[in-house]
């Protein structure tokens, strides 16, 4: 029968070689093998249990919620990192920008805007002065001059040196059978006259026909009143009209011979001619010039003319 003596128990606690002995044979061991200490056994058991539990957890599949949470957490980390990097790049590119920098930036911008605006006005004035000096030195084109035609309003002779003296006036050459261009231009002239009148800068509108074969005084009278009550309509014979058109450098072309009642068109220049109170040419305006642009130009000439008279 196997027994454990005191020494055996002590050896178990200390982890020595243990021998099993039979009673009566104390000095004769049957076999001998090593047995670990008690504390070593406990530690090994705990380690084994922890490893087994950890392995079981690793083998257990994650739930869909856990996977989603893990994926979103990873995305948040990535986004946060990307945003931080972007902010860092922006700070490096822009530098320190606070309310003081903003105020300095706005103040500098306003100052530059004011400077360039004043500089533009200064350059514009210099150009205008240079243009006036050039005009005085070389003179303006020789356009216009005194003329006599028939006033469609009363059928009497119209002398420009008497009837238009001391007045700014604008001349347009056209014909009453014109289908589109002449009515459009006369409407624009009427608008210019009304705006100038509101500004207390009166302007006299004058229409001269370049088709005297069909445009009698009575026809011209009715025609011009459709556009503006102050518009003066003038006609005359072929030679008179040709002479006045030539003085204004106006191109006019009509069929050399037509039968009675035959319809035809007249080619002519499309310009307004602005004349000052002395009967001198000031400026001309083409078809693509708007009424507002004409008024702006006329206002400048009007003020310059009367400023020189003071």
FENDANOR-V874382 format. One record per residue. N is the residue number from 0. RES is the residue in one small letter. OMEGA is omega in degrees with one decimal (* if undefined). Layout:
n=N res=RES omega=OMEGA
n=N res=RES omega=OMEGA
This chain:
n=0 res=x omega=-177.3
n=1 res=x omega=178.6
n=2 res=x omega=176.7
n=3 res=x omega=176.7
n=4 res=x omega=-178.4
n=5 res=x omega=179.5
n=6 res=x omega=179.4
n=7 res=x omega=179.2
n=8 res=x omega=178.1
n=9 res=x omega=-179.5
n=10 res=x omega=175.9
n=11 res=x omega=-178.8
n=12 res=x omega=-176.9
n=13 res=x omega=178.0
n=14 res=x omega=179.2
n=15 res=x omega=173.3
n=16 res=x omega=-175.5
n=17 res=x omega=177.8
n=18 res=x omega=174.3
n=19 res=x omega=-176.7
n=20 res=x omega=172.9
n=21 res=x omega=178.0
n=22 res=x omega=-179.4
n=23 res=x omega=177.7
n=24 res=x omega=-173.8
n=25 res=x omega=-176.1
n=26 res=x omega=-178.5
n=27 res=x omega=179.0
n=28 res=x omega=179.9
n=29 res=x omega=176.5
n=30 res=x omega=-172.8
n=31 res=x omega=176.1
n=32 res=x omega=-177.2
n=33 res=x omega=175.9
n=34 res=x omega=179.3
n=35 res=x omega=-179.9
n=36 res=x omega=-177.0
n=37 res=x omega=179.8
n=38 res=x omega=178.2
n=39 res=x omega=179.2
n=40 res=x omega=-179.1
n=41 res=x omega=-179.1
n=42 res=x omega=179.6
n=43 res=x omega=178.4
n=44 res=x omega=179.6
n=45 res=x omega=179.0
n=46 res=x omega=179.8
n=47 res=x omega=179.3
n=48 res=x omega=179.5
n=49 res=x omega=179.5
n=50 res=x omega=-179.3
n=51 res=x omega=-179.4
n=52 res=x omega=179.4
n=53 res=x omega=178.7
n=54 res=x omega=178.9
n=55 res=x omega=178.2
n=56 res=x omega=179.8
n=57 res=x omega=-179.5
n=58 res=x omega=-177.9
n=59 res=x omega=-178.0
n=60 res=x omega=177.3
n=61 res=x omega=175.8
n=62 res=x omega=-180.0
n=63 res=x omega=179.1
n=64 res=x omega=179.7
n=65 res=x omega=178.3
n=66 res=x omega=-179.3
n=67 res=x omega=179.5
n=68 res=x omega=-179.9
n=69 res=x omega=-179.6
n=70 res=x omega=179.7
n=71 res=x omega=178.6
n=72 res=x omega=178.1
n=73 res=x omega=178.6
n=74 res=x omega=178.9
n=75 res=x omega=179.1
n=76 res=x omega=-180.0
n=77 res=x omega=179.9
n=78 res=x omega=179.2
n=79 res=x omega=178.8
n=80 res=x omega=179.7
n=81 res=x omega=179.2
n=82 res=x omega=178.7
n=83 res=x omega=179.2
n=84 res=x omega=179.3
n=85 res=x omega=177.9
n=86 res=x omega=179.8
n=87 res=x omega=178.2
n=88 res=x omega=179.1
n=89 res=x omega=178.2
n=90 res=x omega=179.8
n=91 res=x omega=-178.6
n=92 res=x omega=-175.1
n=93 res=x omega=-174.7
n=94 res=x omega=-178.7
n=95 res=x omega=-178.1
n=96 res=x omega=178.9
n=97 res=x omega=-176.1
n=98 res=x omega=177.2
n=99 res=x omega=177.7
n=100 res=x omega=179.4
n=101 res=x omega=179.3
n=102 res=x omega=178.1
n=103 res=x omega=179.8
n=104 res=x omega=-179.3
n=105 res=x omega=179.0
n=106 res=x omega=177.9
n=107 res=x omega=179.2
n=108 res=x omega=179.3
n=109 res=x omega=178.5
n=110 res=x omega=178.4
n=111 res=x omega=178.9
n=112 res=x omega=178.8
n=113 res=x omega=-179.3
n=114 res=x omega=-177.9
n=115 res=x omega=177.7
n=116 res=x omega=178.0
n=117 res=x omega=179.5
n=118 res=x omega=177.7
n=119 res=x omega=178.1
n=120 res=x omega=180.0
n=121 res=x omega=-180.0
n=122 res=x omega=178.7
n=123 res=x omega=178.7
n=124 res=x omega=178.6
n=125 res=x omega=178.9
n=126 res=x omega=179.1
n=127 res=x omega=178.5
n=128 res=x omega=178.7
n=129 res=x omega=178.8
n=130 res=x omega=178.4
n=131 res=x omega=179.0
n=132 res=x omega=178.2
n=133 res=x omega=179.5
n=134 res=x omega=178.9
n=135 res=x omega=-176.8
n=136 res=x omega=-175.3
n=137 res=x omega=-179.1
n=138 res=x omega=178.1
n=139 res=x omega=178.6
n=140 res=x omega=179.8
n=141 res=x omega=-178.7
n=142 res=x omega=178.3
n=143 res=x omega=-176.2
n=144 res=x omega=-179.8
n=145 res=x omega=177.5
n=146 res=x omega=176.3
n=147 res=x omega=178.1
n=148 res=x omega=179.3
n=149 res=x omega=177.0
n=150 res=x omega=-177.3
n=151 res=x omega=-178.3
n=152 res=x omega=-175.7
n=153 res=x omega=179.4
n=154 res=x omega=-178.4
n=155 res=x omega=178.5
n=156 res=x omega=-177.8
n=157 res=x omega=179.2
n=158 res=x omega=-175.5
n=159 res=x omega=-178.1
n=160 res=x omega=178.4
n=161 res=x omega=-173.6
n=162 res=x omega=-175.2
n=163 res=x omega=-179.4
n=164 res=x omega=178.6
n=165 res=x omega=-177.9
n=166 res=x omega=167.2
n=167 res=x omega=177.7
n=168 res=x omega=-176.8
n=169 res=x omega=-174.6
n=170 res=x omega=174.5
n=171 res=x omega=177.3
n=172 res=x omega=179.4
n=173 res=x omega=176.8
n=174 res=x omega=-170.6
n=175 res=x omega=179.3
n=176 res=x omega=179.1
n=177 res=x omega=-173.5
n=178 res=x omega=-172.7
n=179 res=x omega=-171.2
n=180 res=x omega=-178.6
n=181 res=x omega=177.1
n=182 res=x omega=179.1
n=183 res=x omega=-178.7
n=184 res=x omega=178.0
n=185 res=x omega=172.6
n=186 res=x omega=178.5
n=187 res=x omega=177.6
n=188 res=x omega=178.8
n=189 res=x omega=178.0
n=190 res=x omega=178.0
n=191 res=x omega=-179.3
n=192 res=x omega=-179.8
n=193 res=x omega=179.6
n=194 res=x omega=179.0
n=195 res=x omega=178.8
n=196 res=x omega=177.6
n=197 res=x omega=179.4
n=198 res=x omega=-178.4
n=199 res=x omega=175.5
n=200 res=x omega=-170.0
n=201 res=x omega=-178.7
n=202 res=x omega=-176.9
n=203 res=x omega=177.0
n=204 res=x omega=-178.2
n=205 res=x omega=176.1
n=206 res=x omega=177.3
n=207 res=x omega=179.8
n=208 res=x omega=174.5
n=209 res=x omega=177.7
n=210 res=x omega=-174.7
n=211 res=x omega=179.1
n=212 res=x omega=-178.9
n=213 res=x omega=-173.8
n=214 res=x omega=175.1
n=215 res=x omega=180.0
n=216 res=x omega=-179.4
n=217 res=x omega=179.8
n=218 res=x omega=179.9
n=219 res=x omega=179.1
n=220 res=x omega=179.9
n=221 res=x omega=-176.8
n=222 res=x omega=-174.1
n=223 res=x omega=-178.6
n=224 res=x omega=176.4
n=225 res=x omega=-176.1
n=226 res=x omega=179.2
n=227 res=x omega=-177.9
n=228 res=x omega=-178.6
n=229 res=x omega=-176.2
n=230 res=x omega=178.7
n=231 res=x omega=177.5
n=232 res=x omega=-176.9
n=233 res=x omega=175.5
n=234 res=x omega=-178.7
n=235 res=x omega=176.9
n=236 res=x omega=-174.9
n=237 res=x omega=-177.0
n=238 res=x omega=179.4
n=239 res=x omega=-179.8
n=240 res=x omega=179.9
n=241 res=x omega=-179.7
n=242 res=x omega=179.8
n=243 res=x omega=178.7
n=244 res=x omega=179.4
n=245 res=x omega=179.9
n=246 res=x omega=177.6
n=247 res=x omega=-179.5
n=248 res=x omega=-178.9
n=249 res=x omega=176.2
n=250 res=x omega=178.6
n=251 res=x omega=178.0
n=252 res=x omega=177.6
n=253 res=x omega=179.3
n=254 res=x omega=-177.9
n=255 res=x omega=-179.6
n=256 res=x omega=179.2
n=257 res=x omega=178.2
n=258 res=x omega=-179.5
n=259 res=x omega=178.7
n=260 res=x omega=179.8
n=261 res=x omega=-179.3
n=262 res=x omega=179.3
n=263 res=x omega=178.2
n=264 res=x omega=178.9
n=265 res=x omega=174.8
n=266 res=x omega=-179.8
n=267 res=x omega=176.9
n=268 res=x omega=-178.2
n=269 res=x omega=-179.5
n=270 res=x omega=163.9
n=271 res=x omega=177.1
n=272 res=x omega=179.7
n=273 res=x omega=-179.0
n=274 res=x omega=-178.6
n=275 res=x omega=-177.7
n=276 res=x omega=176.8
n=277 res=x omega=-179.6
n=278 res=x omega=-179.1
n=279 res=x omega=179.3
n=280 res=x omega=179.7
n=281 res=x omega=-177.5
n=282 res=x omega=175.0
n=283 res=x omega=-173.9
n=284 res=x omega=-177.4
n=285 res=x omega=-175.6
n=286 res=x omega=-176.1
n=287 res=x omega=176.7
n=288 res=x omega=-178.5
n=289 res=x omega=178.5
n=290 res=x omega=179.8
n=291 res=x omega=178.9
n=292 res=x omega=177.8
n=293 res=x omega=-179.7
n=294 res=x omega=179.9
n=295 res=x omega=178.7
n=296 res=x omega=-179.0
n=297 res=x omega=179.9
n=298 res=x omega=178.8
n=299 res=x omega=180.0
n=300 res=x omega=-179.7
n=301 res=x omega=-178.3
n=302 res=x omega=179.4
n=303 res=x omega=-177.6
n=304 res=x omega=-176.7
n=305 res=x omega=174.2
n=306 res=x omega=178.3
n=307 res=x omega=-178.4
n=308 res=x omega=-177.9
n=309 res=x omega=*
